[in-house]
Amino acid sequence: MSRSVVEAVAVDVSLMVFIVACRGLVAHQGKPRFFPDLWEIRDNPDAIRDEGMRVSGV
């Protein structure tokens, strides 16, 4: 195979991997699978205060 064909296939494969990764993020409503609590705190700033009160027993 010529070099240009190999480069075209590599670009196509990397684009497909990127699309699959984006679809995975959309399937999780933009929230990553790891550290979901951080996203919950971002969506609900009062969660920090509520969690602190729960831990301290207030």
Rosetta blueprint (number, residue, H / E / L):
1 M L
2 S L
3 R H
4 S H
5 V H
6 V H
7 E H
8 A H
9 V H
10 A H
11 V H
12 D H
13 V H
14 S H
15 L H
16 M H
17 V H
18 F H
19 I H
20 V H
21 A H
22 C H
23 R H
24 G H
25 L H
26 V H
27 A H
28 H L
29 Q L
30 G L
31 K L
32 P L
33 R L
34 F L
35 F L
36 P H
37 D H
38 L H
39 W H
40 E H
41 I H
42 R H
43 D H
44 N L
45 P L
46 D H
47 A H
48 I H
49 R H
50 D H
51 E H
52 G H
53 M H
54 R H
55 V H
56 S H
57 G L
58 V L
